[in-house]
Amino acid sequence: MEIKAEALERAKKIKIIIFDVDGVMTDGGIYVGAEGELYKPFNCKDGLGITLAHRSGLRTAIITGRESKQLAYRAGELHITEVMQGHRNKRGAYKELKDRQGLKDEEIAYVGDDLIDLPVMLQVGLPMAVADAVTEVQEASLVISSKPGGHGAIRQLLEFILKSQGKWEAIVASFQDVNEQIDNIATPTEALQQ
């Protein structure tokens, strides 16, 4: 993972992480079935990372240029309440979300992979990219995952933020205490859905 100089200090201020979808939450592939139905592969490690971020007090959101029933379903499973689909003008969607959440730019991180993400990435306090992001997005990012989109990149980037905020050790400790894990992390059904 590539971490630029000021990333650690900026990560300490983050309250919400916004994700692009295609190429970030997924591998960027759009799978079309025989009847024209679309499928998107989501990564379970990313899902658990989002759940752990929520349980640690961080918020998450999605801004995407496409619309997808699969994304709405997955976001619901992960309790991501800020899901803005069909927003090709991501800067406008970002302003709406920021105002609604009552946050400043420096309290927001954004994970992107392509040119459509640049307008928001240039505004947020912590711009981040997946390993297979286009060159311009990588150059604008303070943290670049060593994993490509849809393959655990979100988990890696969330862990960086959680570690920088001193929250990661408590998360790991909760998994080492069997009673804590059973009561507070996830039921077997929830764990399978992540």
MDAnalysis code that builds the backbone (N, CA, C; Angstrom):
import MDAnalysis as mda
import numpy as np

u = mda.Universe.empty(582, n_residues=194, atom_resindex=np.repeat(np.arange(194), 3), trajectory=True)
u.add_TopologyAttr("name", ["N", "CA", "C"] * 194)
u.add_TopologyAttr("resid", np.arange(1, 195))
u.add_TopologyAttr("resname", ["MET", "GLU", "ILE", "LYS", "ALA", "GLU", "ALA", "LEU", "GLU", "ARG", "ALA", "LYS", "LYS", "ILE", "LYS", "ILE", "ILE", "ILE", "PHE", "ASP", "VAL", "ASP", "GLY", "VAL", "MET", "THR", "ASP", "GLY", "GLY", "ILE", "TYR", "VAL", "GLY", "ALA", "GLU", "GLY", "GLU", "LEU", "TYR", "LYS", "PRO", "PHE", "ASN", "CYS", "LYS", "ASP", "GLY", "LEU", "GLY", "ILE", "THR", "LEU", "ALA", "HIS", "ARG", "SER", "GLY", "LEU", "ARG", "THR", "ALA", "ILE", "ILE", "THR", "GLY", "ARG", "GLU", "SER", "LYS", "GLN", "LEU", "ALA", "TYR", "ARG", "ALA", "GLY", "GLU", "LEU", "HIS", "ILE", "THR", "GLU", "VAL", "MET", "GLN", "GLY", "HIS", "ARG", "ASN", "LYS", "ARG", "GLY", "ALA", "TYR", "LYS", "GLU", "LEU", "LYS", "ASP", "ARG", "GLN", "GLY", "LEU", "LYS", "ASP", "GLU", "GLU", "ILE", "ALA", "TYR", "VAL", "GLY", "ASP", "ASP", "LEU", "ILE", "ASP", "LEU", "PRO", "VAL", "MET", "LEU", "GLN", "VAL", "GLY", "LEU", "PRO", "MET", "ALA", "VAL", "ALA", "ASP", "ALA", "VAL", "THR", "GLU", "VAL", "GLN", "GLU", "ALA", "SER", "LEU", "VAL", "ILE", "SER", "SER", "LYS", "PRO", "GLY", "GLY", "HIS", "GLY", "ALA", "ILE", "ARG", "GLN", "LEU", "LEU", "GLU", "PHE", "ILE", "LEU", "LYS", "SER", "GLN", "GLY", "LYS", "TRP", "GLU", "ALA", "ILE", "VAL", "ALA", "SER", "PHE", "GLN", "ASP", "VAL", "ASN", "GLU", "GLN", "ILE", "ASP", "ASN", "ILE", "ALA", "THR", "PRO", "THR", "GLU", "ALA", "LEU", "GLN", "GLN"])
u.atoms.positions = np.array([
    [0.847, -1.175, 0.000],
    [0.000, 0.000, 0.000],
    [0.893, 1.238, 0.000],
    [0.507, 2.222, -0.786],
    [1.270, 3.472, -0.842],
    [0.581, 4.522, 0.031],
    [1.327, 5.078, 0.973],
    [0.794, 6.079, 1.889],
    [1.662, 7.322, 1.789],
    [1.100, 8.423, 1.357],
    [1.852, 9.668, 1.216],
    [1.953, 10.388, 2.561],
    [2.880, 11.318, 2.658],
    [3.287, 11.935, 3.922],
    [2.157, 12.411, 4.823],
    [1.243, 13.208, 4.312],
    [0.233, 13.800, 5.193],
    [-0.978, 12.916, 5.439],
    [-1.014, 11.705, 4.861],
    [-2.192, 10.837, 4.939],
    [-2.562, 10.446, 6.366],
    [-1.581, 10.122, 7.184],
    [-1.857, 9.652, 8.544],
    [-2.570, 10.728, 9.363],
    [-2.080, 11.947, 9.323],
    [-2.706, 13.025, 10.089],
    [-4.120, 13.322, 9.569],
    [-4.287, 13.275, 8.272],
    [-5.612, 13.535, 7.703],
    [-6.593, 12.427, 8.060],
    [-6.107, 11.180, 8.097],
    [-6.976, 10.038, 8.407],
    [-7.553, 10.136, 9.812],
    [-6.831, 10.761, 10.722],
    [-7.302, 10.890, 12.110],
    [-8.571, 11.726, 12.218],
    [-8.835, 12.599, 11.229],
    [-9.985, 13.507, 11.271],
    [-11.230, 12.933, 10.583],
    [-11.093, 11.785, 9.931],
    [-12.170, 11.268, 9.083],
    [-13.363, 10.770, 9.898],
    [-14.559, 11.187, 9.459],
    [-15.808, 10.750, 10.088],
    [-16.669, 9.921, 9.145],
    [-16.470, 10.127, 7.831],
    [-17.248, 9.373, 6.842],
    [-16.352, 9.016, 5.665],
    [-16.563, 7.824, 5.101],
    [-15.829, 7.372, 3.917],
    [-16.856, 7.164, 2.817],
    [-16.634, 7.800, 1.679],
    [-17.521, 7.665, 0.526],
    [-16.845, 6.743, -0.489],
    [-17.623, 5.816, -1.036],
    [-17.106, 4.882, -2.033],
    [-17.775, 5.097, -3.378],
    [-16.966, 5.008, -4.439],
    [-17.494, 4.768, -5.770],
    [-17.869, 3.286, -5.773],
    [-18.548, 2.819, -6.804],
    [-18.951, 1.410, -6.826],
    [-18.166, 0.610, -7.868],
    [-18.456, 0.823, -9.152],
    [-17.815, 0.016, -10.195],
    [-16.317, 0.288, -10.226],
    [-15.542, -0.745, -9.974],
    [-14.091, -0.617, -9.944],
    [-13.536, -0.330, -8.563],
    [-14.417, -0.109, -7.573],
    [-13.999, 0.117, -6.187],
    [-14.634, -0.939, -5.290],
    [-15.974, -0.925, -5.201],
    [-16.672, -1.957, -4.431],
    [-16.754, -3.259, -5.224],
    [-16.639, -3.155, -6.551],
    [-16.634, -4.331, -7.422],
    [-15.344, -4.312, -8.238],
    [-15.148, -5.354, -9.023],
    [-13.944, -5.426, -9.858],
    [-14.081, -4.619, -11.140],
    [-15.191, -3.929, -11.298],
    [-15.409, -3.111, -12.484],
    [-16.126, -3.853, -13.589],
    [-16.255, -5.176, -13.445],
    [-16.960, -5.962, -14.448],
    [-18.459, -5.831, -14.289],
    [-19.176, -5.850, -15.387],
    [-20.635, -5.877, -15.367],
    [-21.032, -7.160, -16.084],
    [-21.591, -8.072, -15.332],
    [-21.915, -9.396, -15.845],
    [-23.373, -9.420, -16.272],
    [-23.631, -9.797, -17.531],
    [-24.963, -9.769, -18.101],
    [-25.448, -11.198, -18.317],
    [-26.630, -11.520, -17.730],
    [-27.225, -12.840, -17.871],
    [-27.978, -12.971, -19.184],
    [-28.489, -14.173, -19.446],
    [-29.180, -14.481, -20.704],
    [-30.414, -13.617, -20.929],
    [-31.057, -13.187, -19.860],
    [-32.261, -12.371, -19.964],
    [-31.959, -10.879, -19.808],
    [-30.689, -10.518, -19.847],
    [-30.300, -9.118, -19.729],
    [-30.125, -8.642, -18.295],
    [-30.247, -9.567, -17.334],
    [-30.063, -9.184, -15.942],
    [-28.581, -8.927, -15.667],
    [-28.318, -7.991, -14.774],
    [-26.940, -7.627, -14.448],
    [-26.535, -8.212, -13.111],
    [-25.272, -8.572, -13.007],
    [-24.710, -9.092, -11.767],
    [-23.460, -8.292, -11.430],
    [-23.220, -8.108, -10.145],
    [-22.019, -7.415, -9.688],
    [-21.409, -8.227, -8.558],
    [-20.119, -8.504, -8.634],
    [-19.479, -9.239, -7.528],
    [-18.979, -8.277, -6.441],
    [-19.409, -8.510, -5.204],
    [-18.934, -7.736, -4.065],
    [-18.045, -8.635, -3.210],
    [-17.082, -8.040, -2.528],
    [-16.103, -8.786, -1.742],
    [-16.546, -8.867, -0.276],
    [-16.527, -10.092, 0.296],
    [-16.987, -10.251, 1.684],
    [-16.035, -9.606, 2.692],
    [-14.742, -9.534, 2.404],
    [-13.815, -8.853, 3.322],
    [-14.102, -7.354, 3.354],
    [-14.438, -6.792, 2.201],
    [-14.855, -5.388, 2.164],
    [-16.106, -5.199, 3.009],
    [-17.041, -6.137, 2.907],
    [-18.284, -6.057, 3.667],
    [-18.043, -6.050, 5.163],
    [-17.183, -6.944, 5.627],
    [-16.887, -6.970, 7.065],
    [-16.153, -5.692, 7.464],
    [-15.277, -5.192, 6.619],
    [-14.574, -3.940, 6.904],
    [-15.541, -2.782, 7.094],
    [-16.573, -2.718, 6.257],
    [-17.581, -1.663, 6.375],
    [-18.355, -1.829, 7.683],
    [-18.721, -3.059, 8.008],
    [-19.421, -3.327, 9.269],
    [-18.580, -2.916, 10.466],
    [-17.294, -3.246, 10.449],
    [-16.402, -2.887, 11.551],
    [-16.221, -1.375, 11.654],
    [-16.162, -0.703, 10.517],
    [-16.055, 0.759, 10.527],
    [-17.286, 1.364, 11.198],
    [-18.474, 0.857, 10.840],
    [-19.706, 1.353, 11.456],
    [-19.685, 1.133, 12.962],
    [-19.284, -0.044, 13.384],
    [-19.271, -0.370, 14.815],
    [-18.234, 0.450, 15.577],
    [-17.302, 1.036, 14.840],
    [-16.275, 1.884, 15.460],
    [-16.631, 3.361, 15.388],
    [-17.813, 3.677, 14.899],
    [-18.276, 5.053, 14.885],
    [-18.085, 5.802, 13.580],
    [-17.519, 5.158, 12.578],
    [-17.365, 5.809, 11.275],
    [-18.634, 5.621, 10.449],
    [-18.912, 6.574, 9.588],
    [-20.042, 6.470, 8.678],
    [-19.523, 6.138, 7.284],
    [-20.368, 5.552, 6.469],
    [-19.996, 5.263, 5.087],
    [-21.111, 5.733, 4.158],
    [-20.732, 5.978, 2.911],
    [-21.694, 6.434, 1.911],
    [-21.229, 5.976, 0.538],
    [-22.136, 6.067, -0.411],
    [-21.849, 5.679, -1.797],
    [-22.320, 6.794, -2.716],
    [-21.460, 7.165, -3.671],
    [-21.869, 8.037, -4.783],
    [-21.441, 7.315, -6.056],
    [-22.399, 7.017, -6.921],
    [-22.094, 6.292, -8.143],
    [-22.861, 6.876, -9.326],
    [-22.243, 6.786, -10.490],
    [-22.863, 7.306, -11.705],
    [-23.926, 6.386, -12.274],
    [-23.894, 5.107, -11.924],
    [-24.864, 4.130, -12.441],
    [-25.951, 3.871, -11.410],
    [-27.029, 3.219, -11.855],
    [-28.086, 2.778, -10.943],
    [-28.144, 1.256, -10.996],
    [-28.337, 0.649, -9.842],
    [-28.293, -0.810, -9.776],
    [-29.099, -1.329, -8.588],
    [-30.011, -2.261, -8.863],
    [-30.778, -2.912, -7.796],
    [-29.841, -3.739, -6.912],
    [-28.825, -4.331, -7.537],
    [-27.874, -5.155, -6.786],
    [-27.148, -4.301, -5.750],
    [-26.776, -3.082, -6.127],
    [-26.093, -2.196, -5.196],
    [-27.026, -1.795, -4.060],
    [-28.274, -1.459, -4.386],
    [-29.233, -1.082, -3.342],
    [-29.386, -2.214, -2.333],
    [-29.448, -3.442, -2.825],
    [-29.577, -4.606, -1.944],
    [-28.337, -4.757, -1.052],
    [-27.167, -4.696, -1.677],
    [-25.909, -4.868, -0.914],
    [-25.720, -3.739, 0.099],
    [-26.012, -2.515, -0.284],
    [-25.890, -1.390, 0.635],
    [-26.837, -1.564, 1.824],
    [-28.022, -2.083, 1.564],
    [-28.968, -2.361, 2.635],
    [-28.432, -3.403, 3.604],
    [-27.842, -4.470, 3.067],
    [-27.238, -5.506, 3.919],
    [-26.167, -4.921, 4.831],
    [-25.408, -3.976, 4.305],
    [-24.286, -3.396, 5.045],
    [-24.685, -2.163, 5.854],
    [-25.963, -1.802, 5.829],
    [-26.480, -0.649, 6.581],
    [-25.817, 0.668, 6.156],
    [-25.540, 0.775, 4.855],
    [-25.050, 2.042, 4.297],
    [-26.292, 2.844, 3.929],
    [-26.577, 3.884, 4.687],
    [-27.827, 4.619, 4.493],
    [-27.720, 5.724, 3.438],
    [-26.531, 6.234, 3.224],
    [-26.323, 7.289, 2.216],
    [-25.892, 6.645, 0.897],
    [-26.867, 6.338, 0.046],
    [-26.583, 5.712, -1.240],
    [-27.135, 6.617, -2.326],
    [-26.227, 7.241, -3.068],
    [-26.613, 8.186, -4.114],
    [-26.256, 7.568, -5.470],
    [-27.270, 7.019, -6.134],
    [-27.077, 6.350, -7.415],
    [-27.487, 7.271, -8.566],
    [-26.892, 7.032, -9.736],
    [-27.251, 7.790, -10.931],
    [-26.747, 9.222, -10.924],
    [-25.650, 9.461, -10.219],
    [-25.095, 10.823, -10.121],
    [-23.788, 10.919, -10.915],
    [-23.911, 11.265, -12.181],
    [-22.694, 11.442, -12.981],
    [-21.978, 12.732, -12.588],
    [-22.728, 13.699, -12.078],
    [-22.129, 14.907, -11.519],
    [-21.870, 14.626, -10.034],
    [-20.745, 14.012, -9.767],
    [-20.463, 13.590, -8.393],
    [-20.207, 14.767, -7.463],
    [-19.742, 15.869, -7.998],
    [-19.491, 17.038, -7.149],
    [-20.799, 17.559, -6.552],
    [-21.862, 17.604, -7.340],
    [-23.170, 18.025, -6.848],
    [-23.699, 17.072, -5.785],
    [-23.569, 15.767, -6.028],
    [-24.009, 14.762, -5.057],
    [-23.194, 14.879, -3.774],
    [-21.905, 15.122, -3.918],
    [-21.028, 15.275, -2.755],
    [-21.459, 16.461, -1.896],
    [-21.761, 17.580, -2.530],
    [-22.194, 18.765, -1.773],
    [-23.471, 18.470, -0.998],
    [-24.435, 17.804, -1.648],
    [-25.683, 17.417, -0.976],
    [-25.400, 16.558, 0.247],
    [-24.576, 15.534, 0.048],
    [-24.268, 14.596, 1.130],
    [-23.542, 15.298, 2.272],
    [-22.573, 16.113, 1.937],
    [-21.796, 16.845, 2.953],
    [-22.702, 17.755, 3.772],
    [-23.595, 18.469, 3.110],
    [-24.516, 19.368, 3.810],
    [-25.468, 18.575, 4.709],
    [-25.997, 17.482, 4.181],
    [-26.937, 16.657, 4.944],
    [-26.269, 16.056, 6.181],
    [-25.013, 15.662, 6.044],
    [-24.277, 15.052, 7.153],
    [-23.680, 16.094, 8.101],
    [-23.660, 17.357, 7.684],
    [-23.114, 18.416, 8.520],
    [-21.614, 18.298, 8.734],
    [-20.896, 17.943, 7.673],
    [-19.448, 17.711, 7.769],
    [-18.664, 18.727, 6.946],
    [-17.369, 18.820, 7.266],
    [-16.423, 19.638, 6.505],
    [-15.622, 18.710, 5.585],
    [-15.028, 19.280, 4.560],
    [-14.233, 18.482, 3.615],
    [-13.177, 17.643, 4.327],
    [-12.496, 18.229, 5.321],
    [-11.393, 17.514, 5.973],
    [-11.853, 16.323, 6.808],
    [-13.169, 16.177, 7.005],
    [-13.710, 15.048, 7.767],
    [-14.191, 13.913, 6.868],
    [-13.919, 14.059, 5.565],
    [-14.442, 13.115, 4.576],
    [-13.313, 12.471, 3.778],
    [-13.429, 11.144, 3.615],
    [-12.526, 10.389, 2.734],
    [-13.344, 9.905, 1.541],
    [-12.675, 9.723, 0.421],
    [-13.347, 9.223, -0.782],
    [-12.434, 8.206, -1.447],
    [-13.026, 7.070, -1.858],
    [-12.268, 6.030, -2.562],
    [-12.752, 5.970, -4.001],
    [-11.833, 6.205, -4.949],
    [-12.192, 6.206, -6.357],
    [-11.242, 5.396, -7.206],
    [-11.576, 5.312, -8.494],
    [-10.726, 4.554, -9.417],
    [-10.636, 5.168, -10.816],
    [-11.543, 6.101, -11.168],
    [-11.532, 6.601, -12.540],
    [-11.785, 8.115, -12.575],
    [-11.684, 8.687, -13.751],
    [-11.734, 10.138, -13.923],
    [-13.003, 10.772, -13.350],
    [-14.121, 10.069, -13.398],
    [-15.385, 10.609, -12.890],
    [-15.302, 10.902, -11.386],
    [-14.344, 10.284, -10.693],
    [-14.180, 10.473, -9.249],
    [-13.331, 11.694, -8.896],
    [-12.558, 12.200, -9.832],
    [-11.621, 13.299, -9.551],
    [-12.247, 14.554, -8.958],
    [-13.402, 15.032, -9.449],
    [-13.953, 16.267, -8.866],
    [-14.156, 16.180, -7.352],
    [-14.593, 15.025, -6.853],
    [-14.788, 14.855, -5.411],
    [-13.453, 14.625, -4.714],
    [-12.595, 13.838, -5.319],
    [-11.305, 13.519, -4.705],
    [-10.466, 14.769, -4.464],
    [-10.615, 15.762, -5.325],
    [-9.853, 16.998, -5.179],
    [-10.397, 17.905, -4.078],
    [-11.563, 17.557, -3.511],
    [-12.177, 18.360, -2.455],
    [-12.012, 17.745, -1.064],
    [-12.042, 16.417, -0.968],
    [-12.086, 15.764, 0.341],
    [-10.764, 15.854, 1.091],
    [-10.835, 15.599, 2.394],
    [-9.636, 15.621, 3.227],
    [-8.703, 14.456, 2.975],
    [-9.264, 13.292, 2.606],
    [-8.436, 12.104, 2.396],
    [-8.865, 11.377, 1.122],
    [-8.279, 11.753, -0.025],
    [-8.561, 11.035, -1.264],
    [-7.771, 9.723, -1.304],
    [-8.470, 8.629, -1.653],
    [-7.837, 7.310, -1.699],
    [-8.203, 6.605, -2.999],
    [-7.346, 5.658, -3.400],
    [-7.571, 4.942, -4.655],
    [-7.295, 3.459, -4.485],
    [-7.920, 2.683, -5.355],
    [-7.617, 1.248, -5.431],
    [-6.384, 1.074, -6.321],
    [-5.742, -0.086, -6.230],
    [-4.473, -0.313, -6.926],
    [-4.572, -0.173, -8.438],
    [-5.710, -0.534, -9.009],
    [-5.855, -0.470, -10.465],
    [-6.568, 0.791, -10.939],
    [-6.559, 1.830, -10.118],
    [-7.124, 3.118, -10.522],
    [-6.287, 3.718, -11.654],
    [-6.918, 4.589, -12.430],
    [-6.189, 5.251, -13.513],
    [-5.122, 6.177, -12.913],
    [-4.119, 6.476, -13.694],
    [-2.966, 7.260, -13.239],
    [-3.363, 8.576, -12.571],
    [-4.283, 9.308, -13.179],
    [-4.670, 10.614, -12.648],
    [-5.295, 10.496, -11.257],
    [-6.060, 9.444, -11.025],
    [-6.682, 9.213, -9.716],
    [-5.613, 8.829, -8.694],
    [-4.672, 8.004, -9.098],
    [-3.582, 7.641, -8.186],
    [-2.765, 8.876, -7.801],
    [-2.503, 9.737, -8.769],
    [-1.726, 10.953, -8.487],
    [-2.455, 11.888, -7.528],
    [-3.786, 11.887, -7.554],
    [-4.581, 12.748, -6.673],
    [-4.779, 12.144, -5.281],
    [-4.395, 10.885, -5.109],
    [-4.664, 10.151, -3.865],
    [-3.518, 10.247, -2.870],
    [-3.877, 10.257, -1.587],
    [-2.876, 10.220, -0.518],
    [-2.619, 8.801, -0.037],
    [-3.566, 7.901, -0.308],
    [-3.400, 6.485, 0.032],
    [-3.866, 5.668, -1.163],
    [-3.032, 4.705, -1.570],
    [-3.378, 3.816, -2.675],
    [-3.263, 2.386, -2.174],
    [-4.352, 1.664, -2.259],
    [-4.377, 0.271, -1.823],
    [-3.429, -0.571, -2.677],
    [-2.938, -1.653, -2.124],
    [-2.143, -2.599, -2.911],
    [-3.045, -3.616, -3.600],
    [-4.346, -3.531, -3.351],
    [-5.309, -4.467, -3.938],
    [-6.189, -3.732, -4.945],
    [-6.579, -4.430, -6.007],
    [-7.475, -3.804, -6.980],
    [-8.909, -3.737, -6.453],
    [-9.724, -2.938, -7.103],
    [-11.126, -2.823, -6.723],
    [-11.839, -4.158, -6.750],
    [-12.717, -4.363, -5.763],
    [-13.486, -5.595, -5.684],
    [-12.731, -6.777, -5.113],
    [-11.490, -6.555, -4.689],
    [-10.654, -7.647, -4.181],
    [-10.051, -7.311, -2.817],
    [-10.820, -6.640, -1.970],
    [-10.360, -6.319, -0.621],
    [-9.696, -4.962, -0.474],
    [-9.754, -4.126, -1.496],
    [-9.139, -2.791, -1.418],
    [-9.829, -1.933, -0.362],
    [-11.155, -1.981, -0.327],
    [-11.893, -1.183, 0.655],
    [-11.495, -1.595, 2.063],
    [-11.412, -2.885, 2.306],
    [-11.034, -3.369, 3.641],
    [-9.665, -2.814, 4.033],
    [-8.711, -2.884, 3.112],
    [-7.360, -2.403, 3.391],
    [-7.359, -0.907, 3.708],
    [-8.109, -0.130, 2.963],
    [-8.162, 1.316, 3.177],
    [-8.888, 1.661, 4.480],
    [-9.954, 0.930, 4.792],
    [-10.657, 1.149, 6.059],
    [-9.769, 0.800, 7.248],
    [-9.018, -0.287, 7.128],
    [-8.089, -0.654, 8.210],
    [-7.074, 0.457, 8.447],
    [-6.591, 1.075, 7.375],
    [-5.649, 2.185, 7.524],
    [-6.264, 3.313, 8.348],
    [-7.502, 3.683, 8.036],
    [-8.171, 4.755, 8.786],
    [-8.393, 4.338, 10.235],
    [-8.890, 3.133, 10.451],
    [-9.158, 2.651, 11.811],
    [-7.877, 2.571, 12.640],
    [-6.788, 2.140, 12.029],
    [-5.502, 2.081, 12.744],
    [-5.003, 3.485, 13.063],
    [-5.153, 4.414, 12.124],
    [-4.674, 5.784, 12.349],
    [-5.463, 6.458, 13.467],
    [-6.711, 6.037, 13.665],
    [-7.551, 6.608, 14.713],
    [-7.458, 5.834, 16.029],
    [-6.593, 4.820, 16.065],
    [-6.396, 4.046, 17.292],
    [-7.551, 3.115, 17.631],
    [-8.339, 2.714, 16.643],
    [-9.511, 1.870, 16.887],
    [-9.292, 0.404, 16.528],
    [-8.241, 0.099, 15.794],
    [-8.059, -1.249, 15.265],
    [-7.788, -2.287, 16.359],
    [-6.984, -1.935, 17.339],
    [-6.652, -2.902, 18.399],
    [-7.897, -3.363, 19.143],
    [-8.826, -2.469, 19.419],
    [-10.067, -2.845, 20.108],
    [-10.913, -3.771, 19.234],
    [-10.898, -3.544, 17.927],
    [-11.635, -4.420, 17.014],
    [-11.051, -5.826, 17.069],
    [-9.739, -5.935, 16.944],
    [-9.085, -7.245, 16.983],
    [-9.333, -7.924, 18.324],
    [-9.233, -7.157, 19.412],
    [-9.455, -7.715, 20.749],
    [-10.870, -8.267, 20.886],
    [-11.851, -7.608, 20.252],
    [-13.232, -8.086, 20.346],
    [-13.402, -9.456, 19.691],
    [-12.570, -9.772, 18.708],
    [-12.633, -11.083, 18.068],
    [-11.886, -12.140, 18.885],
    [-11.008, -11.696, 19.742],
    [-10.264, -12.631, 20.574],
    [-11.040, -13.019, 21.825],
    [-12.034, -12.223, 22.199],
    [-12.900, -12.509, 23.329],
    [-14.159, -13.163, 22.766],
    [-14.305, -14.478, 22.950],
    [-15.399, -15.235, 22.351],
    [-16.758, -14.657, 22.732],
    [-16.961, -14.302, 23.994],
    [-18.254, -13.760, 24.416],
    [-18.550, -12.430, 23.744],
    [-17.540, -11.577, 23.644],
    [-17.712, -10.274, 22.983],
    [-18.089, -10.473, 21.524],
    [-17.411, -11.395, 20.863],
    [-17.674, -11.639, 19.441],
    [-19.103, -12.113, 19.232],
    [-19.549, -13.025, 20.039],
    [-20.891, -13.570, 19.874],
    [-21.940, -12.495, 20.120],
    [-21.737, -11.684, 21.141],
    [-22.742, -10.689, 21.506],
    [-22.737, -9.446, 20.637],
    [-21.574, -9.020, 20.154],
    [-21.491, -7.683, 19.564],
    [-21.012, -7.599, 18.121],
    [-20.550, -8.655, 17.537],
    [-20.020, -8.509, 16.179],
    [-21.055, -8.876, 15.124],
    [-21.462, -10.125, 15.074],
    [-22.446, -10.505, 14.063],
    [-22.996, -11.883, 14.389],
    [-24.261, -12.080, 14.042],
    [-24.825, -13.417, 14.149],
    [-24.282, -14.226, 12.984],
    [-24.360, -15.563, 13.029],
    [-23.872, -16.354, 11.886],
    [-24.535, -15.944, 10.561],
    [-25.821, -15.631, 10.606],
    [-26.511, -15.214, 9.381],
    [-25.954, -13.896, 8.864],
    [-25.744, -12.925, 9.771],
    [-25.180, -11.635, 9.365],
    [-23.774, -11.815, 8.800],
    [-22.974, -12.665, 9.448],
    [-21.600, -12.883, 8.993],
    [-21.586, -13.453, 7.577],
    [-22.502, -14.383, 7.292],
    [-22.557, -14.967, 5.944],
    [-22.976, -13.948, 4.905],
    [-23.831, -12.996, 5.276],
    [-24.308, -12.003, 4.329],
    [-23.249, -10.957, 4.025],
    [-22.250, -10.837, 4.875],
    [-21.216, -9.828, 4.657],
    [-20.288, -10.314, 3.580],
])
